[in-house]
């Protein structure tokens, strides 16, 4: 938690065992594109949580879910679960912040006594050894306190360039939505980066389940849920605005 407040991210080592890493990779290989999914140099599959019960355990991984609940409340929920394959030649993404609830003045953000609340965080489950050439996520430590998103063409914050997060299969990068970060190229000739993301939000943050108007939960998924997983999927106690 301290790292999330100070740096905007934390790398959790060895969350997934080698057998689970193999299981998730195999499950991603079985996915077929639907709705807003797309394939090509990058294969991107949205809302995999609703396709098969095998994805449920990755919503509340030990050591990850406790961090999400500590940062966003014990009634936080999942707003998305996405699977990726980034093939050789994949370009990546420029420096960006995923979500900023509001712009804040630097006088407030520079006050060491001010603790910026978390609204949305993402757990990135790496399923490969991430090297300099295999699409490392780039982060700028502390940039979640910039109070704004990066401008077009910006590559640094306060003189800090984005640095790569190098890690092992089964490691999890947990990052705040305000953090300035980027995706980098796959410069390898024959390696594909596999990644599973779980996006968490506070109770009042809308769940991003597409296709929105036609969304229906898979009964097999709901039947397989634990009570905590049902809550993460939206089975909340009655509250304001319900």
C-alpha positions in Angstrom: 0.0 0.0 0.0 2.8 2.4 0.8 4.4 1.7 -2.6 1.0 2.5 -4.3 0.8 5.8 -2.5 4.5 6.7 -3.0 5.3 5.2 -6.4 1.9 4.6 -7.9 2.6 0.9 -8.5 4.0 -2.2 -6.9 5.5 -5.4 -8.4 4.3 -8.6 -6.6 6.6 -11.5 -7.2 5.6 -15.1 -7.8 1.9 -14.7 -7.5 1.2 -17.5 -10.0 2.8 -20.9 -9.9 4.4 -22.2 -13.1 1.5 -24.6 -13.5 -1.0 -21.7 -13.3 1.0 -19.7 -15.8 0.8 -22.6 -18.2 -3.0 -22.9 -17.5 -3.7 -19.3 -18.3 -1.6 -19.3 -21.5 -3.4 -22.3 -22.7 -6.8 -20.7 -21.9 -5.8 -17.6 -23.8 -4.9 -19.7 -26.8 -8.5 -21.1 -26.8 -10.2 -17.7 -26.9 -12.1 -16.6 -30.0 -12.9 -12.9 -30.8 -16.4 -11.6 -30.1 -17.9 -8.1 -30.1 -15.1 -5.5 -29.6 -12.3 -8.1 -29.4 -9.7 -7.9 -32.2 -6.7 -9.9 -33.5 -3.6 -9.2 -35.5 -0.2 -8.1 -34.3 -2.0 -8.0 -30.9 -4.9 -10.2 -29.9 -7.1 -8.5 -27.3 -10.0 -10.2 -25.6 -12.4 -8.3 -23.3 -14.6 -9.6 -20.5 -13.1 -13.1 -20.5 -14.5 -13.5 -17.0 -17.9 -14.3 -18.5 -16.8 -16.9 -21.0 -15.8 -19.8 -18.7 -15.5 -20.4 -15.0 -11.8 -21.1 -15.4 -11.2 -17.3 -15.3 -12.8 -16.8 -11.9 -9.8 -17.6 -9.7 -7.8 -14.8 -11.2 -10.3 -12.2 -10.0 -9.3 -12.7 -6.4 -5.8 -14.1 -6.3 -4.3 -14.3 -2.8 -2.0 -11.3 -2.2 -3.7 -9.3 -5.0 -7.3 -9.1 -3.9 -6.3 -8.0 -0.4 -4.4 -5.1 -1.9 -7.4 -4.1 -4.1 -9.8 -4.2 -1.1 -7.3 -2.2 1.1 -7.0 0.5 -1.6 -10.5 0.7 -2.9 -12.7 -0.7 -0.1 -14.0 -4.1 0.9 -16.9 -3.5 -1.5 -14.8 -2.8 -4.5 -15.6 -4.8 -7.7 -14.1 -5.9 -11.0 -14.7 -3.5 -13.9 -13.0 -5.7 -16.5 -10.8 -8.7 -17.2 -8.8 -8.7 -20.5 -6.4 -11.1 -22.1 -3.7 -10.2 -24.5 -1.2 -11.8 -26.9 1.4 -9.3 -28.3 3.2 -10.8 -31.3 6.6 -9.9 -32.8 6.2 -6.4 -34.4 3.6 -5.2 -31.9 4.1 -1.5 -31.4 2.7 -0.7 -27.9 1.2 2.5 -26.6 2.4 6.0 -25.9 2.7 7.4 -22.4 -0.7 7.8 -20.8 -2.8 7.5 -17.7 -5.8 5.2 -17.8 -8.2 7.3 -15.7 -8.0 10.5 -13.8 -11.0 11.3 -11.6 -10.2 15.0 -11.5 -7.3 17.4 -12.1 -5.8 18.6 -8.8 -3.5 21.5 -8.0 0.2 20.8 -7.5 0.1 22.6 -4.2 -2.2 19.8 -2.8 -0.4 16.9 -4.5 3.0 18.1 -3.3 1.8 18.2 0.3 3.3 15.0 1.9 0.4 14.8 4.3 -2.2 14.5 1.4 -3.0 10.9 0.5 -4.5 10.7 -3.0 -7.5 8.2 -2.9 -7.5 5.3 -5.3 -10.4 5.0 -7.7 -9.3 2.3 -10.2 -6.3 -0.1 -10.2 -5.2 -2.8 -12.6 -3.4 -6.1 -11.9 -1.3 -7.1 -14.8 -0.5 -10.9 -14.7 2.6 -11.6 -16.7 2.9 -15.0 -18.3 6.4 -14.7 -19.8 9.8 -13.6 -18.7 9.6 -9.9 -19.6 12.9 -8.7 -21.1 13.8 -5.3 -22.6 12.8 -6.7 -26.0 9.5 -8.4 -25.0 7.0 -5.5 -24.5 7.9 -4.4 -20.9 5.4 -2.0 -19.3 7.0 1.4 -18.9 6.3 3.4 -15.7 7.2 6.8 -14.3 7.4 6.4 -10.5 5.4 9.0 -8.6 3.7 10.4 -11.7 0.2 9.5 -10.3 0.7 12.7 -8.3 1.1 14.8 -11.5 -2.6 15.9 -11.2 -3.1 15.5 -14.9 -2.6 13.2 -17.9 0.5 13.4 -20.0 0.3 15.8 -23.0 0.7 14.5 -26.5 4.4 13.9 -27.1 5.4 14.0 -23.5 7.9 11.3 -22.6 8.9 12.3 -19.0 7.6 13.9 -15.8 9.9 16.1 -13.7 12.9 14.9 -15.6 12.1 11.2 -15.1 11.8 9.0 -18.2 9.6 6.0 -18.2 11.4 2.9 -17.0 10.8 -0.8 -18.0 9.3 -3.2 -15.5 11.3 -6.4 -16.0 9.8 -9.5 -14.4 9.3 -13.3 -14.4 6.3 -15.4 -15.4 3.7 -15.3 -12.5 4.7 -11.8 -11.4 1.9 -9.2 -11.1 2.3 -5.5 -11.6 -0.4 -3.6 -9.6 -0.8 0.0 -10.7 -3.0 3.0 -10.1 -5.1 4.4 -13.0 -3.5 7.9 -12.5 0.1 6.5 -13.1 1.8 7.6 -16.3 2.8 4.4 -18.1 3.3 3.1 -21.6 3.4 -0.1 -23.6 6.5 -0.9 -25.5 7.3 -2.8 -28.7 7.8 -6.5 -29.1 11.3 -6.4 -30.7 11.8 -10.2 -30.5 11.7 -12.4 -33.6 9.8 -15.3 -32.3 8.3 -14.6 -28.8 4.7 -13.6 -28.0 3.9 -11.8 -24.8 0.9 -13.3 -22.9 -0.8 -11.0 -20.4 -4.0 -11.2 -18.3 -5.3 -8.0 -16.7 -7.9 -7.6 -14.0 -9.3 -4.1 -13.5 -10.7 -3.1 -10.1 -12.8 -0.1 -9.2 -14.5 1.4 -6.2 -18.1 0.4 -5.6 -19.4 3.6 -7.4 -17.2 3.1 -10.5 -19.2 1.5 -13.3 -18.4 -2.0 -14.5 -17.1 -2.1 -18.1 -18.8 -5.2 -19.4 -19.4 -5.2 -23.1 -21.6 -5.5 -25.0 -23.4 -3.2 -22.6 -27.0 -3.3 -23.7 -26.9 -7.0 -24.5 -24.9 -8.1 -21.5 -26.0 -11.2 -19.6 -24.0 -13.2 -17.1 -23.1 -16.7 -18.1 -25.1 -19.0 -15.7 -22.2 -21.5 -15.5 -19.9 -18.7 -14.3 -22.3 -17.5 -11.6 -22.9 -21.1 -10.4 -19.2 -21.5 -10.0 -18.6 -18.2 -8.1 -17.5 -18.0 -4.4 -19.4 -15.3 -2.4 -16.4 -12.9 -2.8 -16.3 -13.5 -6.6 -20.1 -12.9 -6.9 -19.5 -9.5 -5.1 -16.6 -8.7 -7.4 -19.0 -9.4 -10.4 -21.6 -7.0 -8.9 -23.7 -8.9 -6.4 -23.5 -6.1 -3.8 -25.7 -5.3 -0.8 -28.2 -2.6 -1.4 -26.7 0.9 -1.1 -27.2 4.5 -2.2 -28.4 4.9 -5.8 -29.5 1.2 -6.2 
